[in-house]
Amino acid sequence: GTLVAEAGAILQYLDEQVAGPAGWALPLDLGAKGSCHIGGNVSTNAGGLRLLRYGPLHGSVMGLEVVLPDGTVLDAGGATRPAPLRKDNTGYHLKHLFIGGEGTLGIVTKVAIQCVPKPASVQVVFLAAPSFQAVTGLLREARSRLGEILSAYEFLDATSMDMVRAHAPGAVHPLDASGEGGGAASPFYVLVETRGSVAEHDVAKLDAFLEAVMESGLVSDGAVARSETQAAAMWRVREGIAESLGRRGAVYKYDVSLPTGCMYDMVDATRARLTGLGLN
């Protein structure tokens, strides 16, 4: 299935439209899906929450309509065609110049994007990890043991968890079995999601993964979502981070790329720098 939409369409609205009787889904999902526009997603080459499963937008965008600085309307890849082609070996693939270009070469006005089949089975677990080394070890195990059904792997630290619980309405600790607002204290937490076509197969792989990481000490506690409501509550914690930052105070955001193993070193270094400047 292929979706063709104007750049100003809201990502969540588009996902709801393709999820109707046809049973499709967009390969892109963001915490800000209720307010972000598909044109902006393409122009910033948004990775999203399911990058592990579907890859970057360079592989999903089939065509673009772009307005160049001189006013010329460019059809880059067939966004204006009735049926954009998945494989097109004719000439240069100009669309890639504008994906991630942030409007510097032209303004995206229309997008043709390849949709994916809506999964019949979605499983979500929320885990507590004792260290960042355990977080990276969990990622390796997830890639190895869950393979083709792994669709999302997100981590947050204890500071983020506390901030979400304080500032995101409706967010609760997924490991709070008592329902009294507590929850197991841990320096790091990981959300793992799988998407597949056969629930029995996916659950079996997920159970084997959980057994292995529990035995190895990579996980100190965890919870499995037994319903869509519980899964949504787990995602609410992850997606509530950006919202909570805004409610807490001024926010300065930057996208950075670092090797996975030393990613959290930047957090420690930044905190130390801010503390030295008298900022908390």
C-alpha positions as a Markdown table, in Angstrom:
| # | Residue | x | y | z |
|---|---|---|---|---|
| 1 | Gly | 0.0 | 0.0 | 0.0 |
| 2 | Thr | 1.1 | 3.5 | -0.7 |
| 3 | Leu | 0.0 | 6.7 | 1.0 |
| 4 | Val | 0.1 | 10.0 | -0.9 |
| 5 | Ala | -0.5 | 13.1 | 1.4 |
| 6 | Glu | 0.2 | 16.8 | 1.4 |
| 7 | Ala | 3.0 | 17.9 | 3.7 |
| 8 | Gly | 0.7 | 19.6 | 6.2 |
| 9 | Ala | -1.1 | 16.4 | 7.2 |
| 10 | Ile | -0.7 | 15.3 | 10.9 |
| 11 | Leu | 1.2 | 12.0 | 11.3 |
| 12 | Gln | -1.4 | 10.5 | 13.7 |
| 13 | Tyr | -4.3 | 11.3 | 11.4 |
| 14 | Leu | -2.5 | 9.6 | 8.4 |
| 15 | Asp | -1.8 | 6.5 | 10.5 |
| 16 | Glu | -5.4 | 6.3 | 11.6 |
| 17 | Gln | -6.6 | 6.6 | 7.9 |
| 18 | Val | -4.4 | 3.8 | 6.6 |
| 19 | Ala | -5.2 | 1.6 | 9.6 |
| 20 | Gly | -8.9 | 1.4 | 8.5 |
| 21 | Pro | -10.4 | -1.5 | 6.5 |
| 22 | Ala | -7.2 | -1.8 | 4.4 |
| 23 | Gly | -5.2 | -2.8 | 7.5 |
| 24 | Trp | -2.0 | -0.8 | 6.8 |
| 25 | Ala | 0.3 | 1.1 | 9.1 |
| 26 | Leu | 2.9 | 3.9 | 8.6 |
| 27 | Pro | 6.5 | 2.8 | 9.1 |
| 28 | Leu | 7.1 | 6.0 | 11.1 |
| 29 | Asp | 5.9 | 6.6 | 14.7 |
| 30 | Leu | 6.8 | 9.4 | 17.0 |
| 31 | Gly | 5.9 | 10.6 | 20.5 |
| 32 | Ala | 4.8 | 13.9 | 18.9 |
| 33 | Lys | 2.6 | 12.1 | 16.3 |
| 34 | Gly | -0.4 | 14.1 | 17.4 |
| 35 | Ser | 1.1 | 17.4 | 16.3 |
| 36 | Cys | 3.9 | 16.8 | 13.8 |
| 37 | His | 3.5 | 17.0 | 10.1 |
| 38 | Ile | 4.5 | 14.4 | 7.5 |
| 39 | Gly | 6.4 | 17.1 | 5.5 |
| 40 | Gly | 8.4 | 18.1 | 8.5 |
| 41 | Asn | 9.1 | 14.4 | 9.3 |
| 42 | Val | 10.5 | 13.9 | 5.9 |
| 43 | Ser | 12.5 | 17.2 | 5.9 |
| 44 | Thr | 14.2 | 16.2 | 9.2 |
| 45 | Asn | 14.5 | 12.5 | 8.2 |
| 46 | Ala | 12.8 | 11.6 | 11.5 |
| 47 | Gly | 13.8 | 8.2 | 12.8 |
| 48 | Gly | 11.0 | 7.5 | 15.2 |
| 49 | Leu | 10.3 | 4.8 | 17.7 |
| 50 | Arg | 10.3 | 1.9 | 15.2 |
| 51 | Leu | 13.5 | 2.6 | 13.3 |
| 52 | Leu | 14.9 | -0.8 | 14.3 |
| 53 | Arg | 12.1 | -2.5 | 12.4 |
| 54 | Tyr | 11.4 | -0.3 | 9.4 |
| 55 | Gly | 14.6 | 1.7 | 9.0 |
| 56 | Pro | 15.0 | 5.4 | 8.0 |
| 57 | Leu | 12.7 | 7.3 | 5.8 |
| 58 | His | 15.1 | 7.1 | 2.9 |
| 59 | Gly | 13.8 | 3.5 | 2.4 |
| 60 | Ser | 10.1 | 4.3 | 2.9 |
| 61 | Val | 9.6 | 7.5 | 0.9 |
| 62 | Met | 8.7 | 6.6 | -2.6 |
| 63 | Gly | 8.4 | 10.1 | -4.0 |
| 64 | Leu | 8.2 | 13.8 | -3.1 |
| 65 | Glu | 6.7 | 16.9 | -4.6 |
| 66 | Val | 9.0 | 19.8 | -3.8 |
| 67 | Val | 8.9 | 23.6 | -4.5 |
| 68 | Leu | 12.4 | 24.9 | -5.4 |
| 69 | Pro | 13.7 | 28.3 | -4.4 |
| 70 | Asp | 12.8 | 29.8 | -7.8 |
| 71 | Gly | 9.2 | 28.5 | -7.6 |
| 72 | Thr | 9.6 | 25.4 | -9.8 |
| 73 | Val | 7.5 | 22.5 | -8.7 |
| 74 | Leu | 9.6 | 19.3 | -8.9 |
| 75 | Asp | 8.2 | 15.8 | -8.9 |
| 76 | Ala | 11.0 | 13.8 | -7.3 |
| 77 | Gly | 10.3 | 10.2 | -7.5 |
| 78 | Gly | 6.6 | 10.2 | -8.5 |
| 79 | Ala | 4.6 | 11.7 | -5.6 |
| 80 | Thr | 2.2 | 13.2 | -8.2 |
| 81 | Arg | 1.7 | 9.9 | -10.1 |
| 82 | Pro | -1.5 | 7.9 | -9.5 |
| 83 | Ala | 0.7 | 4.9 | -8.4 |
| 84 | Pro | 4.3 | 5.7 | -7.4 |
| 85 | Leu | 6.7 | 2.9 | -8.2 |
| 86 | Arg | 8.5 | 1.0 | -5.5 |
| 87 | Lys | 11.4 | 0.2 | -7.9 |
| 88 | Asp | 12.4 | 2.9 | -10.4 |
| 89 | Asn | 15.7 | 2.6 | -12.1 |
| 90 | Thr | 15.2 | 5.7 | -14.3 |
| 91 | Gly | 17.7 | 8.5 | -13.7 |
| 92 | Tyr | 18.7 | 10.1 | -10.5 |
| 93 | His | 16.8 | 9.6 | -7.2 |
| 94 | Leu | 16.4 | 13.2 | -6.5 |
| 95 | Lys | 14.1 | 12.6 | -3.5 |
| 96 | His | 17.1 | 11.7 | -1.3 |
| 97 | Leu | 18.4 | 15.3 | -1.6 |
| 98 | Phe | 15.3 | 16.6 | 0.2 |
| 99 | Ile | 14.9 | 13.9 | 2.9 |
| 100 | Gly | 16.7 | 15.4 | 5.8 |
| 101 | Gly | 17.5 | 18.6 | 3.9 |
| 102 | Glu | 15.4 | 20.7 | 6.4 |
| 103 | Gly | 14.1 | 22.8 | 3.5 |
| 104 | Thr | 17.5 | 24.1 | 2.5 |
| 105 | Leu | 17.2 | 22.9 | -1.1 |
| 106 | Gly | 13.4 | 23.1 | -1.4 |
| 107 | Ile | 10.1 | 22.9 | 0.5 |
| 108 | Val | 8.4 | 19.5 | 0.5 |
| 109 | Thr | 4.7 | 19.9 | -0.4 |
| 110 | Lys | 3.6 | 16.3 | -1.0 |
| 111 | Val | 4.8 | 12.9 | 0.1 |
| 112 | Ala | 4.3 | 9.4 | -1.2 |
| 113 | Ile | 5.3 | 6.8 | 1.5 |
| 114 | Gln | 5.3 | 3.0 | 1.5 |
| 115 | Cys | 2.9 | 1.6 | 4.1 |
| 116 | Val | 3.5 | -1.7 | 6.0 |
| 117 | Pro | 0.9 | -4.4 | 6.9 |
| 118 | Lys | -0.7 | -3.7 | 10.3 |
| 119 | Pro | 0.7 | -6.3 | 12.7 |
| 120 | Ala | -1.6 | -9.1 | 14.0 |
| 121 | Ser | 0.5 | -9.5 | 17.1 |
| 122 | Val | 2.1 | -6.7 | 19.2 |
| 123 | Gln | 3.9 | -7.5 | 22.4 |
| 124 | Val | 5.3 | -4.9 | 24.9 |
| 125 | Val | 7.5 | -5.4 | 28.0 |
| 126 | Phe | 9.0 | -2.9 | 30.4 |
| 127 | Leu | 12.2 | -3.9 | 32.1 |
| 128 | Ala | 14.4 | -2.5 | 34.9 |
| 129 | Ala | 18.2 | -2.6 | 34.2 |
| 130 | Pro | 20.9 | -2.2 | 36.8 |
| 131 | Ser | 23.3 | -0.2 | 34.6 |
| 132 | Phe | 23.8 | 1.3 | 31.2 |
| 133 | Gln | 26.1 | -1.6 | 30.4 |
| 134 | Ala | 23.1 | -3.8 | 31.0 |
| 135 | Val | 21.0 | -1.6 | 28.7 |
| 136 | Thr | 23.4 | -2.2 | 25.8 |
| 137 | Gly | 23.6 | -5.9 | 26.7 |
| 138 | Leu | 19.9 | -6.1 | 26.5 |
| 139 | Leu | 19.9 | -4.6 | 23.1 |
| 140 | Arg | 22.3 | -7.2 | 21.8 |
| 141 | Glu | 20.2 | -10.0 | 23.3 |
| 142 | Ala | 17.0 | -8.5 | 21.8 |
| 143 | Arg | 18.5 | -8.3 | 18.4 |
| 144 | Ser | 19.9 | -11.8 | 18.6 |
| 145 | Arg | 16.9 | -13.5 | 20.2 |
| 146 | Leu | 13.9 | -11.5 | 18.9 |
| 147 | Gly | 15.3 | -11.0 | 15.4 |
| 148 | Glu | 12.7 | -10.1 | 12.8 |
| 149 | Ile | 9.9 | -9.3 | 15.2 |
| 150 | Leu | 11.8 | -6.7 | 17.2 |
| 151 | Ser | 10.2 | -3.4 | 16.4 |
| 152 | Ala | 11.2 | -1.0 | 19.2 |
| 153 | Tyr | 13.8 | -0.7 | 21.9 |
| 154 | Glu | 13.7 | 2.4 | 24.0 |
| 155 | Phe | 15.5 | 3.2 | 27.3 |
| 156 | Leu | 15.2 | 5.9 | 29.9 |
| 157 | Asp | 17.0 | 6.6 | 33.2 |
| 158 | Ala | 15.6 | 7.1 | 36.7 |
| 159 | Thr | 15.7 | 10.9 | 36.3 |
| 160 | Ser | 13.4 | 10.7 | 33.3 |
| 161 | Met | 11.1 | 8.3 | 35.0 |
| 162 | Asp | 10.7 | 10.6 | 38.0 |
| 163 | Met | 10.1 | 13.6 | 35.7 |
| 164 | Val | 7.4 | 11.8 | 33.7 |
| 165 | Arg | 5.6 | 10.7 | 36.9 |
| 166 | Ala | 5.7 | 14.3 | 38.2 |
| 167 | His | 4.7 | 16.1 | 35.0 |
| 168 | Ala | 2.9 | 13.8 | 32.6 |
| 169 | Pro | -0.8 | 13.4 | 33.4 |
| 170 | Gly | -1.9 | 9.8 | 33.5 |
| 171 | Ala | 1.6 | 8.3 | 33.5 |
| 172 | Val | 2.2 | 5.6 | 36.1 |
| 173 | His | 5.2 | 3.4 | 36.9 |
| 174 | Pro | 4.8 | 0.2 | 34.8 |
| 175 | Leu | 6.5 | -1.8 | 37.5 |
| 176 | Asp | 4.2 | -0.6 | 40.3 |
| 177 | Ala | 2.3 | -3.8 | 41.1 |
| 178 | Ser | 0.6 | -2.2 | 44.1 |
| 179 | Gly | -1.0 | 0.6 | 42.2 |
| 180 | Glu | 0.0 | 3.1 | 44.9 |
| 181 | Gly | 2.4 | 5.1 | 42.8 |
| 182 | Gly | 5.6 | 3.4 | 43.9 |
| 183 | Gly | 7.4 | 1.0 | 41.5 |
| 184 | Ala | 10.7 | -0.7 | 41.7 |
| 185 | Ala | 13.6 | 1.8 | 41.8 |
| 186 | Ser | 16.2 | 1.3 | 39.1 |
| 187 | Pro | 18.8 | 3.5 | 37.5 |
| 188 | Phe | 17.6 | 2.5 | 34.0 |
| 189 | Tyr | 14.5 | 1.2 | 32.3 |
| 190 | Val | 13.9 | -0.4 | 28.9 |
| 191 | Leu | 10.8 | -0.7 | 26.8 |
| 192 | Val | 10.9 | -3.6 | 24.2 |
| 193 | Glu | 8.2 | -4.1 | 21.6 |
| 194 | Thr | 7.7 | -6.8 | 19.0 |
| 195 | Arg | 5.4 | -6.9 | 16.0 |
| 196 | Gly | 4.6 | -10.0 | 14.1 |
| 197 | Ser | 1.9 | -12.0 | 12.4 |
| 198 | Val | 1.5 | -15.0 | 14.8 |
| 199 | Ala | 1.0 | -14.3 | 18.5 |
| 200 | Glu | 2.0 | -17.8 | 19.6 |
| 201 | His | 5.3 | -17.6 | 17.8 |
| 202 | Asp | 6.0 | -14.0 | 19.0 |
| 203 | Val | 5.1 | -14.8 | 22.7 |
| 204 | Ala | 7.4 | -17.9 | 22.6 |
| 205 | Lys | 10.4 | -15.9 | 21.4 |
| 206 | Leu | 9.7 | -13.1 | 23.9 |
| 207 | Asp | 9.4 | -15.5 | 26.8 |
| 208 | Ala | 12.8 | -17.1 | 25.8 |
| 209 | Phe | 14.3 | -13.7 | 25.6 |
| 210 | Leu | 13.0 | -12.7 | 29.0 |
| 211 | Glu | 14.2 | -15.9 | 30.6 |
| 212 | Ala | 17.7 | -15.5 | 29.2 |
| 213 | Val | 18.1 | -11.9 | 30.3 |
| 214 | Met | 16.7 | -12.5 | 33.8 |
| 215 | Glu | 19.1 | -15.4 | 34.3 |
| 216 | Ser | 22.1 | -13.4 | 33.1 |
| 217 | Gly | 21.4 | -10.5 | 35.5 |
| 218 | Leu | 20.8 | -7.9 | 32.7 |
| 219 | Val | 17.3 | -7.4 | 34.1 |
| 220 | Ser | 16.3 | -6.9 | 37.8 |
| 221 | Asp | 12.6 | -6.6 | 37.3 |
| 222 | Gly | 10.0 | -6.5 | 34.5 |
| 223 | Ala | 6.4 | -6.5 | 33.4 |
| 224 | Val | 4.7 | -7.8 | 30.3 |
| 225 | Ala | 1.7 | -6.0 | 28.9 |
| 226 | Arg | -1.3 | -8.3 | 28.9 |
| 227 | Ser | -3.7 | -5.9 | 27.1 |
| 228 | Glu | -3.6 | -3.0 | 24.8 |
| 229 | Thr | -4.3 | -0.7 | 27.8 |
| 230 | Gln | -1.3 | -1.9 | 29.6 |
| 231 | Ala | 0.9 | -1.6 | 26.5 |
| 232 | Ala | -0.4 | 2.0 | 26.0 |
| 233 | Ala | 0.5 | 2.8 | 29.7 |
| 234 | Met | 4.0 | 1.6 | 29.1 |
| 235 | Trp | 4.4 | 3.7 | 25.9 |
| 236 | Arg | 2.9 | 6.6 | 27.8 |
| 237 | Val | 5.9 | 6.7 | 30.1 |
| 238 | Arg | 8.3 | 6.8 | 27.1 |
| 239 | Glu | 6.3 | 9.2 | 25.0 |
| 240 | Gly | 5.7 | 11.5 | 28.1 |
| 241 | Ile | 9.4 | 12.4 | 28.4 |
| 242 | Ala | 9.3 | 15.3 | 25.8 |
| 243 | Glu | 6.0 | 16.6 | 27.2 |
| 244 | Ser | 7.4 | 16.5 | 30.8 |
| 245 | Leu | 10.5 | 18.4 | 29.8 |
| 246 | Gly | 8.4 | 21.2 | 28.5 |
| 247 | Arg | 6.3 | 21.3 | 31.6 |
| 248 | Arg | 9.4 | 21.2 | 33.9 |
| 249 | Gly | 11.0 | 24.3 | 32.3 |
| 250 | Ala | 13.0 | 25.6 | 29.4 |
| 251 | Val | 14.2 | 23.0 | 26.9 |
| 252 | Tyr | 17.1 | 22.9 | 24.6 |
| 253 | Lys | 17.2 | 19.9 | 22.2 |
| 254 | Tyr | 19.9 | 18.7 | 19.9 |
| 255 | Asp | 20.1 | 15.5 | 17.9 |
| 256 | Val | 23.4 | 13.8 | 18.3 |
| 257 | Ser | 24.9 | 10.5 | 17.0 |
| 258 | Leu | 27.2 | 8.5 | 19.2 |
| 259 | Pro | 28.4 | 4.9 | 19.4 |
| 260 | Thr | 25.8 | 3.0 | 21.5 |
| 261 | Gly | 28.3 | 1.9 | 24.1 |
| 262 | Cys | 29.4 | 5.4 | 25.1 |
| 263 | Met | 26.0 | 7.2 | 24.6 |
| 264 | Tyr | 25.4 | 7.7 | 28.3 |
| 265 | Asp | 28.8 | 9.1 | 28.9 |
| 266 | Met | 27.5 | 12.3 | 27.2 |
| 267 | Val | 24.7 | 12.5 | 29.8 |
| 268 | Asp | 27.2 | 12.2 | 32.7 |
| 269 | Ala | 29.5 | 14.8 | 31.2 |
| 270 | Thr | 26.7 | 17.2 | 30.5 |
| 271 | Arg | 25.4 | 16.9 | 34.1 |
| 272 | Ala | 28.8 | 17.5 | 35.5 |
| 273 | Arg | 29.3 | 20.5 | 33.3 |
| 274 | Leu | 26.0 | 22.0 | 34.3 |
| 275 | Thr | 26.6 | 21.4 | 38.0 |
| 276 | Gly | 30.0 | 23.1 | 37.7 |
| 277 | Leu | 28.1 | 26.1 | 36.2 |
| 278 | Gly | 25.7 | 26.1 | 39.1 |
| 279 | Leu | 22.8 | 24.9 | 37.0 |
| 280 | Asn | 20.6 | 21.9 | 38.0 |
